Amino acid sequence: MRERRRFNRYSLQGKVFLHLAGKKIEVPAADISVTGVGIFLDSALFGTKPTGEVGSCRIESPDLACTIDAYVSVMRIQRLGKHYLIGLRFESIADEYLRVIQAYQTLCRIRERRAAA
């Protein structure tokens, strides 16, 4: 499948605390961009197709300067073997949190350039 993203996503260590579709879960973070965060699930907890429902999430990671709170919706569900990669789109997020994500992305790009040199 061809990637259609406008914004690069970067691997993220940490946890996402999600309250969506009447469920409260804590899951590992997969990646992050200025448009959303990816999470890993072991089951099809939210079905196999996005519903558009909006929920809240908290992202805690030692990679980020602070904890990020945002409202999200499921944008993409992709099966990877026995696991699911869920793409959560930021529906509402404070500008200060976007700046934190942008700073993390800048750091990742610098690290990539250094590794390539």
N, C-alpha and C positions, 0 to 999 in steps of 0.2 A: 504494500500500500504506500503510495506516495505521500510524503509529509507535506501538509498544507499550512503549517504554522507561520505566522508573521513574526513571532517572538521565540527565540531559543529557550529551551528549558534546560535546567541544570540539575544534576543529581543533588539530593538533599537528604542528609541524615537527620532523623528525628521522628517525632510522632505527630499525628493529626488527631485531634479530638473532634469528632463529628456528631452533630445532632441533626438528623435528617430522616424524613419519612417515619417519624415516630420512634426512631432508634437512636440510641446513644452508644457510640463505639469509639475505641481508641485503636488506631491502626498505624503501621509504619508509613512514613512519607517516602515517595519514590523520586519526585522531581518537583521543580517549581519554576514558574515564569511570572511575568507581570500580569498575565491573564488568568492564571490559576495554579492549582497544585495537583499532583498526581499521587494516588495512594494505591497500596496493594491490599487485596482481599483474598481470602481462601475460598469464598463461596459467592454465589450470585445474590448477595444480600439485598441489592437494589434492583433485582431483575436483570434482564439482558438488554434493555433499551432505556435510554434516558427518559424521565417523565417530566422534567422541567420544574419539579418541586424545589423550592429554595429552603435551605437550612443554614445553620451556623457552624463555623469551624474555628478551632484554635490550633495554630501551628507552633510547636515548640521544637527548636533545633539549636544545637550548639553552634551551627554554621551561621545563624542569623543574629543580628545585634539585639533583638528583642522578640518576645512572643507576638505573633500576629493573629489578630481576630478579624474574621470576615464572614460575609454571607456568601454562600456558594450554591451552585446547582450542578447536577451531574450532566456533563456535556458528552462524555464518551465512556463506553464500557468495552474493553478489549480483553478477550480471553488469551492467556498465555499459559498453555499447558493446563495444570490444575489450578492456576491462580487467575485473578482478574486484576487488570490495571484500570483504575477508575480515574478519569479526568474530571476534576472539579473546577468549574469556571467561577471566578470571582464575580459575583453580582453586585456586591457593595463592599468596598474596602477603603480605609482612610488613606489619604495621600501620604502620610508619614510612613505607613506600612509599605506602600509602593516604593518609596525611597529606600527603605531597608532592603527590599527585594532587588532593586536596581543596584545597590551597593554590593550585594552578594554576587550578582551576575557579573559586575565589573571585576570583582576579585577572581571569579572563576575564569574569565577571559584572560586575565593577566597570567594566571597559573597555566592555562593552556598554551599561551605563547611561550612562556619560559620552558615548558616541557618539550615544545617543538624545536626550540633553539639548540 
